[in-house]
Amino acid sequence: MNVNSVNNIKYTQPAFTHKHEKSTYSPKERAIVAGTTALGVAASLAILAKSAKYSLNPKKMFKNIKNSYLAKEEFLVKQVLAMGAGTCLGGLAGGYIIDKDKENRKAKQREAVMQIGNISIPILTVGGADKLLKNCSKPVKSIGSLGSILVGVYLANILMNKLGNAIFHNKAERGVKATDFSAHLDDLVVSASYISKAKWVHYISRIVPLALMVPGYEVGNKKAN
């Protein structure tokens, strides 16, 4: 937990953001983490594609890329949960490769737990809101979806603080700030996908795998303070 002092007033930094923290690792080490994070996301996409009966043969994929899993399928709750697990495990693997320090590895483990909760809980509340508001008008669904993201972020903060403290025997509490909500791009895109089936929404949602690489990258670069 980061503790800063301004005019002798202490405050804690929030844990639940996808924003990038400045890394003290070398460019080569950061590249390794980025690579393993990308592999983690790619592996989760491969599993999703295989389970949906898509071919993983590169020749077939690139020959008919418009009908590939990446281009055709929607990224909703199931997909985000899978990619969230992939990015965090990939980032953690990269972090272990570049850093043998036990305390730093423990910090990466805790960050992985936090980020998995930060990804999964808000997206589950978005999916729940869609089911509850399925027969409502688009304005009502829009308001409900945005509200579900806010609820999910706060719920993730409460639950993951308790879980992290229980697992790592740490009494640190991390709060949520307004700036946290701007980082949930994946939740917003999935929310839009539930509300509208327009082609432009589908095209925008193609950035979800890239957006979900950020938390994994943060996991691998995390250090003990």
Helices and strands as residue ranges (DSSP letters): E 3-6, E 9-12, H 27-51, H 58-63, G 65-67, H 69-72, H 77-98, H 102-132, H 138-168, G 178-183, H 185-195, H 199-204, G 205-207, H 208-211, H 213-221
